[in-house]
Amino acid sequence: MSEQSSEDQGQPHSESQGQSHSDVYTHGHHESVLRSHTSRTAANSAAYLIPHLTHGLSVLDVGSGPGTITAGFARLVAPGAVLGLDRAPEVVAAATAMSTDQHLANLSFDTGDVYNLDFPDDSFDVVHAHQVLQHLTDPVAALQEMRRVAKPGGIVAVRDADFHGMSWYPQLPEMEEWMALYQQVARHNQAEPDAGRRLLHWAHSAGFTDVTPSSANWLYATPEQRAWLAGVWADRTVGSAFAEQAVGYGFADAPTLARVSAGWRTWGASEDGWFLMPNGEIIARA
């Protein structure tokens, strides 16, 4: 199942590429994380940017992960060149294989660091990052670097979830415990899980003066959607780097994680289950 019109100690990847220094990616590379990230497409995760994409534009996708969004960009701007960057070499290798299988000649992937992009000033028409800034210790510096490599008048497009803005029903105590635990782990990593509401502030702090904000939700409310999301987070809660960090930082033990994981599955089995994930978005002109 794919994610709806929009959704780990270790090196970052996927929509959270680009960390350096002490940055820690909260989610990691567990299968449950990849299950989520590979469901993302340009259509369901970058609809706000699609009207700005025309044939011939050059695009840099920072934190491209499995490359499923990036591949959509490549189709939309062909024959314009599209480059996806990620910090993890194994993720870049997998994305490269995907692009080869799909015969996307204008698409390539490479390793890179959002704080130190290895390109001259004014290199790209569009610079994009999906679910990246929420994992960085210095999102403003990342935006400044993205702005540097965007052509004058070009676009820097960013989309990030807002965890404290998420809402669900039924109001299970295990779900509340999950949110509190996620906030603890992410903030221990000096990251900002409520990034969506801060995008406009960060863009202004990075020197952008022409910024168009928007928002979009991922909604999980059908039986298929609930089963998919519950499975992703139930597995992530006990098996991913998020779980390792929660235990390693002293915020939870294995029985706690098992209880929270079971709570996700209880929510997923509820015929009245509803989960809303808000995302902030900005189109910033360089």
Phi and psi in degrees as a GROMACS rama.xvg file:
@    title "Ramachandran Plot"
@    xaxis  label "Phi"
@    yaxis  label "Psi"
@TYPE xy
-98.0618  159.262  SER-2
-74.253  150.555  GLU-3
-76.0239  162.886  GLN-4
-31.8482  72.4982  SER-5
-16.731  139.662  GLN-9
131.637  171.087  GLY-10
-73.4951  145.064  GLN-11
-74.9595  161.197  PRO-12
-162.786  -175.184  HIS-13
59.5117  -143.308  SER-14
-75.3199  23.6562  GLU-15
-139.931  44.632  SER-16
-74.1211  170.764  GLN-17
95.2136  2.47199  GLY-18
-73.7308  148.03  GLN-19
-144.61  -178.364  SER-20
59.5258  -123.45  HIS-21
-95.2805  7.66729  SER-22
-61.1171  135.808  ASP-23
-123.422  131.156  VAL-24
-85.4057  122.43  TYR-25
-68.6842  -27.8956  THR-26
-95.9433  -37.4925  HIS-27
75.2845  -160.358  GLY-28
-115.48  19.7419  HIS-29
-59.3544  152.824  HIS-30
-54.4471  -36.7184  GLU-31
-64.7639  -32.768  SER-32
-70.627  -46.197  VAL-33
-63.3009  -34.4814  LEU-34
-58.411  -39.2711  ARG-35
-71.6714  -50.4359  SER-36
-67.933  -34.4947  HIS-37
-73.7923  -10.9964  THR-38
-80.6816  -10.5859  SER-39
-82.2012  139.302  ARG-40
-133.233  168.921  THR-41
-60.2175  -37.5575  ALA-42
-67.753  -42.1845  ALA-43
-95.8585  -4.45176  ASN-44
-132.738  -3.58799  SER-45
-144.684  34.6953  ALA-46
-60.0787  -32.5497  ALA-47
-65.3517  -24.308  TYR-48
-92.9617  -27.7746  LEU-49
-53.3863  -41.1461  ILE-50
-61.0548  -18.2824  PRO-51
-92.3051  -5.18826  HIS-52
-96.4972  123.151  LEU-53
-130.721  161.198  THR-54
-58.0171  134.323  HIS-55
99.2605  -12.1687  GLY-56
-71.8503  150.233  LEU-57
-97.9957  138.367  SER-58
-131.857  134.078  VAL-59
-111.77  121.786  LEU-60
-107.541  106.135  ASP-61
-88.0765  124.838  VAL-62
78.9994  45.4924  GLY-63
-76.2318  -18.211  SER-64
53.1313  -129.79  GLY-65
-67.4731  -11.6087  PRO-66
85.6041  10.6394  GLY-67
-70.7731  -37.3442  THR-68
-69.7776  -43.8869  ILE-69
-58.8337  -39.8858  THR-70
-62.004  -38.4451  ALA-71
-62.629  -40.6394  GLY-72
-60.499  -42.4546  PHE-73
-59.3379  -39.5011  ALA-74
-68.5903  -35.8402  ARG-75
-75.2897  -30.5257  LEU-76
-107.088  -1.33775  VAL-77
-49.7661  136.716  ALA-78
-88.5694  14.0203  PRO-79
-60.0999  146.807  GLY-80
-81.8933  137.106  ALA-81
-124.304  129.928  VAL-82
-123.859  126.795  LEU-83
-102.774  135.015  GLY-84
-116.178  140.735  LEU-85
-148.355  154.803  ASP-86
-79.5045  -28.098  ARG-87
-91.9266  118.029  ALA-88
-58.9577  -37.2525  PRO-89
-67.6825  -30.6714  GLU-90
-72.0081  -40.6471  VAL-91
-60.9402  -42.4219  VAL-92
-61.9718  -42.581  ALA-93
-66.6023  -40.8718  ALA-94
-65.8161  -38.5644  ALA-95
-62.3695  -41.8342  THR-96
-62.8099  -39.4846  ALA-97
-61.1692  -44.7247  MET-98
-66.6266  -33.9143  SER-99
-66.2519  -44.0454  THR-100
-61.9886  -32.9034  ASP-101
-92.3056  2.94522  GLN-102
56.8508  44.5416  HIS-103
-97.1924  91.355  LEU-104
-68.6996  -22.7956  ALA-105
-93.9219  9.76878  ASN-106
-115.832  134.147  LEU-107
-143.532  163.867  SER-108
-134.449  150.03  PHE-109
-155.264  164.868  ASP-110
-80.3494  152.595  THR-111
-173.88  169.822  GLY-112
-128.583  119.992  ASP-113
-62.7807  -24.2991  VAL-114
-79.2033  -13.7736  TYR-115
-149.298  70.8311  ASN-116
-71.0918  129.519  LEU-117
-87.2274  58.2931  ASP-118
-140.76  152.162  PHE-119
-65.8005  164.555  PRO-120
-56.3832  150.771  ASP-121
59.4451  46.3922  ASP-122
-94.9135  -28.0787  SER-123
-128.657  147.74  PHE-124
-73.5791  -35.4312  ASP-125
-136.163  132.861  VAL-126
-122.5  124.074  VAL-127
-125.783  146.018  HIS-128
-145.687  125.274  ALA-129
-115.02  119.006  HIS-130
57.0129  42.1263  GLN-131
-105.113  -50.5452  VAL-132
-61.705  -28.2789  LEU-133
-64.0694  -17.7166  GLN-134
-101.808  0.782287  HIS-135
-98.2655  147.144  LEU-136
-78.9462  -19.0064  THR-137
-139.675  75.0591  ASP-138
-64.1307  -28.8347  PRO-139
-66.7836  -43.6195  VAL-140
-61.1443  -38.5595  ALA-141
-63.1801  -43.6973  ALA-142
-64.3705  -37.6438  LEU-143
-62.7004  -39.8766  GLN-144
-70.6389  -38.6532  GLU-145
-62.6113  -39.5372  MET-146
-65.3213  -37.5396  ARG-147
-59.8174  -40.2124  ARG-148
-89.3067  -2.02433  VAL-149
-84.8046  141.314  ALA-150
-66.423  153.41  LYS-151
-55.1231  127.424  PRO-152
83.3738  -5.2435  GLY-153
-75.033  179.273  GLY-154
-112.057  135.517  ILE-155
-111.172  116.392  VAL-156
-115.977  128.19  ALA-157
-136.13  139.817  VAL-158
-137.622  130.204  ARG-159
-143.797  144.336  ASP-160
-73.1244  164.896  ALA-161
-128.259  100.82  ASP-162
-65.0252  -43.1389  PHE-163
-70.5492  -13.5951  HIS-164
-84.0698  -7.77807  GLY-165
-71.6168  144.784  MET-166
-138.228  152.567  SER-167
-153.347  162.787  TRP-168
-147.593  138.911  TYR-169
-66.6861  157.555  PRO-170
-83.8574  70.7861  GLN-171
-74.9692  138.779  LEU-172
-61.6825  -31.5418  PRO-173
-65.8294  -31.6652  GLU-174
-71.115  -38.9516  MET-175
-62.6881  -39.2949  GLU-176
-65.1449  -39.0275  GLU-177
-59.7732  -47.4576  TRP-178
-61.4664  -45.3293  MET-179
-61.4635  -41.0472  ALA-180
-67.8501  -42.4722  LEU-181
-61.8008  -43.0507  TYR-182
-60.1671  -42.9257  GLN-183
-60.6352  -48.7814  GLN-184
-64.767  -48.6956  VAL-185
-61.6673  -42.7693  ALA-186
-72.2511  -29.7933  ARG-187
-61.8999  -31.9874  HIS-188
-80.3791  6.29943  ASN-189
60.7742  32.5607  GLN-190
-105.72  175.908  ALA-191
-127.059  94.4936  GLU-192
-67.0921  -19.2945  PRO-193
-97.3778  43.8535  ASP-194
-65.051  -35.0996  ALA-195
-51.3104  -43.4123  GLY-196
-75.0525  -11.6568  ARG-197
-101.895  -1.62697  ARG-198
-60.6086  -42.4408  LEU-199
-64.0804  -43.3789  LEU-200
-61.0128  -45.9652  HIS-201
-63.747  -40.2438  TRP-202
-63.3958  -44.1638  ALA-203
-62.8507  -40.4098  HIS-204
-65.3669  -27.6977  SER-205
-82.6081  -2.83524  ALA-206
102.514  1.54431  GLY-207
-73.7669  138.5  PHE-208
-116.593  -16.4107  THR-209
-114.43  93.915  ASP-210
-129.559  127.892  VAL-211
-109.385  112.947  THR-212
-90.3671  153.06  PRO-213
-155.67  176.79  SER-214
-149.078  157.855  SER-215
-152.778  152.394  ALA-216
-109.333  151.026  ASN-217
-102.76  123.989  TRP-218
-117.228  133.215  LEU-219
-122.247  104.596  TYR-220
-144.59  -4.45631  ALA-221
-93.2442  162.696  THR-222
-56.761  -40.2643  PRO-223
-67.7995  -42.9976  GLU-224
-64.7735  -43.1642  GLN-225
-63.4046  -43.8396  ARG-226
-62.0633  -40.1258  ALA-227
-66.1837  -51.8258  TRP-228
-65.2831  -41.6629  LEU-229
-62.3784  -40.1499  ALA-230
-65.1787  -42.0119  GLY-231
-59.3849  -50.632  VAL-232
-79.7147  -29.0843  TRP-233
-63.1962  -42.586  ALA-234
-71.8338  -39.4618  ASP-235
-65.3171  -34.5122  ARG-236
-66.2249  -28.8513  THR-237
-110.253  -14.262  VAL-238
-121.615  -13.6599  GLY-239
-92.5137  179.92  SER-240
-64.7366  -26.4669  ALA-241
-55.7683  -44.731  PHE-242
-64.1762  -44.2086  ALA-243
-61.1714  -42.1705  GLU-244
-68.131  -42.4702  GLN-245
-57.393  -42.332  ALA-246
-72.9416  -45.7274  VAL-247
-62.3277  -33.7733  GLY-248
-82.8665  -5.78949  TYR-249
82.7551  17.6253  GLY-250
-89.3376  -18.8167  PHE-251
-156.608  162.368  ALA-252
-119.769  175.546  ASP-253
-58.6294  -43.3489  ALA-254
-61.9609  -35.8515  PRO-255
-62.8583  -46.8138  THR-256
-63.1457  -38.3757  LEU-257
-64.3516  -39.0658  ALA-258
-65.8043  -43.613  ARG-259
-65.3239  -41.1904  VAL-260
-60.0822  -43.8226  SER-261
-63.851  -33.9039  ALA-262
-62.6028  -39.2113  GLY-263
-60.3468  -42.8566  TRP-264
-69.3142  -33.8024  ARG-265
-63.9204  -44.0793  THR-266
-60.2998  -44.5497  TRP-267
-63.4805  -26.1923  GLY-268
-87.0928  -6.71722  ALA-269
-77.3123  127.008  SER-270
-69.7772  -14.1922  GLU-271
-102.139  7.10593  ASP-272
-61.2886  140.908  GLY-273
-146.222  130.819  TRP-274
-138.935  123.444  PHE-275
-115.498  124.497  LEU-276
-114.627  109.218  MET-277
-82.524  147.324  PRO-278
-129.011  130.734  ASN-279
-85.7669  149.411  GLY-280
-140.293  146.44  GLU-281
-139.964  141.94  ILE-282
-110.425  110.421  ILE-283
-112.325  129.16  ALA-284
-89.2927  128.941  ARG-285
